[in-house]
Amino acid sequence: MDNNLVTLTIDDQEVKAEKGTTILQAARKAGIDIPTLCFLKEINEVGDCRMCIVEVEGRRGFATSCIQKVEEGMVVHTNTPNVMEARHVILDLIISNHAKDCLTCTRSGNCELQALATKFNISKVEFEGERAEHQIDDLSPSIVRDFNKCILCRRCVAACKNVQKIGAIDCINRGFDSCISTVGDHSLNDVNCTFCGQCIEACPTGALHEKETIDDVWVKLKDPDACVILQTAPAVRVALGEEFDMPIGENVTGKMITALKRLGFDKVFDTNTGADFTIMEEANEFVERFQENDHLPMITSCSPGWVKFIEMNYPELLPHLSTCKSPHQMLGALLKTYYAKKEGIDPEKIYVVSVMPCIAKKFERQRAEMKNNGLCDVDNVITTRELSRMIKQANIEFTKLEDSQFDDPMGEATGAAAIFGTTGGVMEAALRTAQDTLTGEDLEKINFEQVRGGDGIKRATVNIAGKEIKVVAASGLANAREILEEIKAGKADYQFVEIMACPGGCVMGGGQPIKSSKIRAEVDIRKLRADALYTIDEKSTIRKSHDNPMIKKIYEEFLEKPGSYRAEKLLHTSYRKREKYQI
């Protein structure tokens, strides 16, 4: 007999569960569904919405299954008439103060509130009354906040405060006036928000969503004078299929390219090519700093949410940040210089669109530092979700598409670039090039398992050219804060640090397909998407950025070498102290 197990009965079914398990967990493990709204596994387990109520024999009232622990001999009923009536009333009350523009809502068809309304056959609202009206906050380049669609589940608050340790949003006011907002009820654009988008991924409704810019893309696609070039990030190809009911993590690169060409883009290039350039520049920068012991540890700069975070919270540590632009910005800069000259195209007529898993990229692309000769490196950023909407708008049957290849010359990339999309990937890719540079050899060992996996912080020591290099890869801003505090206090002896704003890296970015709380509780989404990227890497013919023949050619013809004057001008950037509150 296992003393760690308890036996209970749920809906006449005997269930064994570990001590400390909640009724909700035990029921789901037994295949019994209990509806939830505010519940988000390991992030928001507070029992606020009460949709998950059940009856427990021998007890008065209802038990909240997401927080009520199982007990030996407990008898639970999840669908009695009393439970069903109470849930109906709770749902009716929530809907009564909710905007009902479902047909035009960006979350229509993927809204947990909408799904429950359908499931419970809500055909009319019994408790019609006064509705609170709130102004929509759309001032930031990345996030739109529409409290008229908020159900006060506080999942976004938990993601921001508990996971990211930012606390840009919280519940303000009391009673009927309660709402989720910022300090002083100001715009997200004016407070300490990093635009990581984890609040969007947590939101069950359309109260938070990315600032959509696909209409601008459609306009450019119709412009006969514009050369519209699209580039797509590594994490997009292992998530886009989910928007068309394909398995989580399936690599849909070929179908994605075909769809993009059918949409009318003049060229479809691979941001992985930009990632290879990033590695060339970043590895060179690291080697120089390491040999000169200059501003170590060097910290990666690919994640714009992370960059905004350090600018606001640790400006004194900015000299540690790599000066490399992120991959899509590097590729954009090269498209409007090298490629434009090569193809005889006026750079002013080139319109670069980046498909990114990250909504902070919308903020990044409009930074003043991301321009060259008065032109933005990238003209528009759309998310994985936005791309899926464009494909659906064009009535393209995505799952039936044949495979296509990226266009030349900016479509040739290595396996090292593919793993940029997961935590530890940037570091591993950089170490592959750094070790060959330091040893002067073409080493066969290219996998750095020490920095792989889903842990929020991964510390390791790697031996390169007889020298020990201490590295750490952190994902999620709470973990980033922990690492920075160590560096600030002089307690860390790292030489190289990778930080990504989103827990798990870009595969879990704020612009990726949104999964319901139930799926998030049952499936390791990060692992499935990350494994797909590692598979791309393993199947690649070339797995080191410096071995990419196209990269070599562009350095020979245009950039000269990593860290050259032209490379510094086009591929590197600068940072500045940023105030947390513009109020």
N, C-alpha and C positions, 0 to 999 in steps of 0.2 A: 504493500500500500504506500502510495506516494503522499507523504504528509504535507507536501506543498500544493496539492490539488484539493479543491472542494467540489462537491457534487451538488448541483442545483437542477431545477426543472424550469425550462422556459417554453411556454406554449405546449405543455404536455410532452416535451422532449427532454430526456435526461442529458445534461451537459456537464462535462468536467472542465474546470478552468483553474488556472493558477491563482493562488491567493494574491490579492492586490489587484486582480483584474476587475474592470468595471462590467456592469451588466451589458452595456453596449458592446464591448469587446467580446464578451462571451457569446452573445447572441450572434454577432457577425461571424465569429469563428464557426458557429453551428449552422450557418446559412440562413439565419433569421434576420430579416431586415427591420431596423428601427430608424425612422426618419430623423434627420438632424439638420440644423441650420448654422448655429453658432459654433459647433464642434469642428476643430481642426487639430488632428492628431499631433500631440507634443507641442502645439503652439497655442491653442485656445481651447482649454478644457475646463469651462467655467459653469456650464449649465444655465446660461442666461435666457436662451430663447424658449426653453421648455418643450420644444417639439419632440424630444426623445423620451417623454414621460411614459412610465409603465406602472402597472399595479403589482404590488408584492403582497401575497397573502399574509394576513395577520397584522398589517400595518395600515394606518389611516392615511388617506390622501394618496398622492402619486409620488413615485420615486423618479428622480432625474437620472436616467440610465447612463449618461456619459460621465457622471461623477460618482454614482453609487457603486460601492464595491460589492462583489459577490460574497455570499456567506454559505456555509454548509447547510444543506436542506432548504435553501431559499426556493420559493415557488413564485415564478414571475409570469405575468400575462401581459403581452405587448399589444393586443388588439381587441380588448373588451369594448363593449358599447360605450362605457364611460370614458375610456382612453381615447377612442376614436372621436367622440363628441368634443372632448377637451382639446384635442389637437386641431380639430376643425375650427373651434372658436379662436385658438391662438393664431392659427394661420389667417383667419378672417381679419383679426385685429391688426396683424402685420400688414396685410394687403390694403387695409382701409386707409393707411397713411403712406401709401406707395404710389409713385407715378405709374400709370398703366399704359404707357406708350410702347408696349412690347414689340409691336411690328417694326418700329424704327430704332429699337435699342440694339446696341452693338453686342449685347449678350443674349439676344433672342435665340433660343434653341440650345443655349449652354448656360442657363441661369438656374440655380438651385431652387430659388423661390418659384419660378415659373414651373419647374418640374414637379414641385410639391403641389402647386395649385392644380395641375393636371391630374396628378395622382389622387388627390383628395376630392376631385370633381367639384372644384370651386367654380360655380357658374354665375354667382352673383355675390356681392359683398353685403353682409347683413348689417354691419356696423358703420354705415356711411355717416360721416360727420365732418368736422373741421379738419382740413389738411394743412400741414406746415409747408410753406413755400420758401425755398432757399435759392439764392443766386448761384449759378453754376460757376465754378472756378476753373477757367481755362487759360490763365495767364502764363503758365509755364510752357516750355517747348515740348514737354514730355508727357505730363499727366493732366487729365481732366477729372475734376472732382464734382460729382453731382449728388448732393445729399438728398435730393428728392427721391432717389432710388435706394437710399440706405435703409437697412433694417435694424441698425444698431446691434449687430451681432458681435462687433468689436474684434473680428478676425484681423482686420487691417491694422488695428491698434496693436494687437499682440505681435503681429509680424514685424512692425516697425519698432516697437518698444522692447520686446523680449528676444526676438531673433536677431535683428540688426542693431539693437541698442542705440537707436537714433531718437525715437520719441518725438517725431515731427508732428504726429497727430494723436489726439486723445478725445475722450468724451468731455464735452463742455456743457454747461447749464444743467438744469434739472427738470424733472417731470416732462410735460409735453414739449418743452423747449430744448430738451436734450438733443445733442447732435455731435457728430464726429467732426472735429475741425482742428485748426492749428492754434498756436498761442495768439491771442488777440483776434481770432477768427480772420486771420490774414490769408492771402493766397499761398499755396505751396511754393510758389516761385519766390516768395519773400522770406521764407523761414529756412530751417536747417535740413530740409529735404534733399536727399542726394539723387533723386530720380532713379533709384534702383528698380522700382516697380514691383517689389515683393508684396506691397499692399494690394496691387491689382491682382496678382496671382492668388491672394488669399480671399479676395472679395467674392461672395457668392452671387452677387447681382451686377448691375451695370453702374453702381455708384462710383466706381473708379475704373478708368480705362485710359489707354494711351491716346495721345492727341493725334488723331488720324490725319494723314496727309496724302492719301491715295488720289484724291481729286486733282491735286497738283500734278501727279504723275500722269494721269489720264490726259490732262491738258497738253503736257509736253509730248506725249506719244502721238497726239494729233497734229503736232507742229511739224510741217515738212522741212523747216530750216534747222530743227534741232537734231543733234546726234545724241540719242538717249542711250546711255550705257548703264547696265545693271551689274552689280556685284553682290555675291551672297556669301554670308559667313558660314563657317563649318557647322555650327550648332543648328542652323536652320534646316539643313538637309536631313537631319536625323529626328526632326520634330514635325515638319510640315505635313507629312502623311497623316499624322494624327487628326488634323483638321478634316480629313476625308475618310475617317473611320478606319484607317490602317493601323496596324499594331504599333504600340509605343516603341520608339527607337528605330523603326525601320528606315534604312537608308534609301531615300528617294531622289538622289542626285539627278539621275538621268531623266526622270519624269518632270522634275522641277525645271530643268533647263528647257525641255520641250515646251512646257507651259509658258515659260518666260518668253520664248521666241514667238509663240503664238499670240502672246499679248502685244507684240510689236516692238520689243526692244531691239535697237540696232545691233548691239553686241551684248553678250552675256559672259561676264568674266567671273573669276573665282577669287574671293577675298583671301583664300588660302595662299594665293600668290603674294598678296600683301603681307601675309603672315611670314612667309619665307624671307621677305625683305626685312621685316621687323626683327627676325632672328639674326640675320646678318648684322644689322646695326646694333642690336641689343647685346649679342654675344661679343662683338668687338668692343662695345662700351664696357661690358663687364670685365673682359680680359684686361683692358687698360686700367680700370679702377683697381682690380685685384693686384696687378703687378705693382701699381703705384701706391696701394693702400689708401686710395682716395675716396672719401665719402662712402665707406662701406658700413652697413650692407647696402648694395644697390637693390632698389625695389622696382618691380615691374610697373608699367604705366598703361597697360592695354585697356583697363576697365575704367570708363569715364565716371561711373558712380563712385568708385574708389578714389579717383583723382579729386573729385569735388569734395569728398569726405576729408581727405588729408589737407586740402587747401583751407577748409573751414575749421578743422579741429587740431591739426598739428602742422601749422605753416613752418615752424622751426625745423621740421624734418624734410621739407621739400628738396633740399640739396641731395637727399638720398634717392630721390625718384629718378628713374631712367628718363632721359629726354626724348626717347623714341615715341613717335606718334603711334596710335593704334593701327592695326593692319589695314582697315578700310580707308583710313585717312591717308596712309602712305600710298595705297593703290590709287586713290583719287588724285593725289598730287602728281603721280607719275602719268596718269591718264591725260592730264591737262598740260603736260610738258613733253615727256618722251614720246608717248603714244600719239599725241596731237601732231607733233613735228614729223614723226615717222609716217603718219597717214595723210599728212597735209590738211589737217582739219583746224579751223579756227578754234582755239581753246574756249572762247566765249560762247561757241555754239554747242559745246559738249555739256550735257546735263547728266551728272552722275547720281545714280540712285543706289543706295546700300540697303540690302535686306538683312536685318539684324535681329538677334534674339533679345535685344536690350533696348529699353526705351531711353536710357541715359545717353545713347548714341545720338538721339535727336537733339539733346542739349549740347553734346560734344561738337557736332558738325557745325554749329553756329558760333562757336567760340572764336574770338578775334584772332587767336593764335593759329587757327586752322585755315588760313588763307595764304595764297601766294599770288603776287602780282594783282592783287585786288579781287581775285577769284577764290570762292570757297573750294576747298579740296573736294568736298561732297555737297551736292545740292539738295538732296532729300534722303531721309532715312525712314524706311517703313519696317514694321515688325513682321515676324513670321505670321502672326494673325492677320495683319493687313494684306500680306501677299495672298493668303488663302481667300480673303474676301474678293480681291481682284480676279483671281482665277474663277471663283464662283460667279462673279458679275459677268465674266466673259462666257459663261455657260460651258466651260471646258470640263469634260469628264476626266478628272485627274487620274483616277485609278486605271483608266484604259489607255493612257498615253504610252507611246514607245519611248525608249531612252535616247537622249542626245548627249553630245559632248560640249564642254565649254569652248568658247571661241579662242583662237590664237590672237596675239601672243600672251595675253594675260590670263590664260586658263590652265597653265602648267604649274602644278604645285606638288609638294612632297608630303609624305606621311607625317612629318614633323609638324607641318602646318595644320593638318586635320585635328590634331589633339589639342590645339589652342582652345577648343570649345569646352574643355572640362578642367576642373581644378587640378593643378599640378602639371597641366599640359604645356603651358608656356615655359615653365622652368625646365621640363624634360627636353623640350625642343631646343632651348638655348644651351643646355648642358651638352647636348650631342655635338653642337658646333664648337662650343667653348673647349671641350676636351680635345677635339682634333686640332684646334688652333694652338692650344698650349703644348700638346705633345708633338705636333708636326706629323702626326700619323693618321691613317684612316682606320680608326678603331672599330672592331666588330661589335663591341658591347654598346648598344644604343638605348636599351630599355632601362629606365631608372624607376624601378618598382617602388622605391622608398617614398616617392612623392605622388603615388597613385592612390585611389580610393576615395571614399566619401567623408572621411574624417574632416572636421572643420579646420584643424591644424595638423600638419604633417611635418615633423622635424626629422632631419636626416643629416648624415655626414657622408660626403662622397669623396673618393680619392681620385684626383686627376693629376697626372704628371708628377706623382709622388707627393702631392700636396693635399692636405685635408681641407675640404671646403664645406663649411656648415651652411645648410640651406633650410628654408622653411616655406611651405606653401599653405596659405590660409584663404579660406573662402567664407564669405559672410562678414559684414562690417563689425559685428561684435567680436569676432575672432581677429579681425584686422586691428581693432583697438587694443586687444590684449598684446599683440606683437609689437605695436608701436609704443605701448607703455613700457615694455621690456627694453626696447631700443633707447627710449628717452631716459630711462633710469640707469642705463649703462649695464644692465643685467644680461644683455644678449651679446652673443659673439658670432652672429651670422655674417656671412659674406654676400649671400644672395637671397632675396625674399620675393616670393610671388604672392600677390593679393588680388583676389577677385571679389567684387562687391556682392555677388549673389551666392548664397549657399549652394555649393556643388559646382559653381562656375557658370559659364554662358549657357550650358544645356538647360539650366533652370532659370534663365533670364526672365525679366519682367515682360518681355514681348513674346514669349513662347506660348504654345497652346495651353489653355487653362483647364485643369482637371478638377473634378468635383472632390469634395472632402472625403467621400467614400473611397474613390480610386486612390487618392493620396495616402489614405490609411492602409490600403491593401497592397499597393504596388510601389516598388522602389524605382520611380520614374527616372531619377538621376542616373542610376546604374545602367538602366536599359539604353538611355541615350548616350551615355559615356562609353559603354561597351561598343556601341556601333561606331563611334569615332576611333576607338582603338583598333577595331577590325579594319577600318579604312587604312589606318596607318600600317598595320601588319601586311596588308595586301598590296601596299604601294611598292612600286619598283625602286623608287628613290625615297629614302627615309631621313635624309639630312638636308637641311635647307641649303647649305653651301655646295651641295652636289647638284642642285637644280640647274640644268644647262641654260635655261632662259634667264635665270637670275644672273648667272655669270656673264651672259651676253650683254645684258643691260648695264651691268657695272663696267664692262669693257667699252661699250659704245657711248655711255652717257654719264654714269655716276662715278666712274674711275675705281673707287674702292670704298668699303665701309668707313664711315667717319670722314669722308672727303668734304671739301667745302660745299659742293653741290648737294651731297647727301645730307649734310647738316641743314642746309637751307630748305630742302624739300621734305625730308623725312623725320626731322626732329622738331621739338617744340619747347615751350617754356611754361612756367606755372606762376601763380601769384596767390598771395594771401587773400582769402575770400571771407567776408563777414557772414556769420551764420544767419543774422536777421537783418533784412533790409527794411526795417520799420522804425 
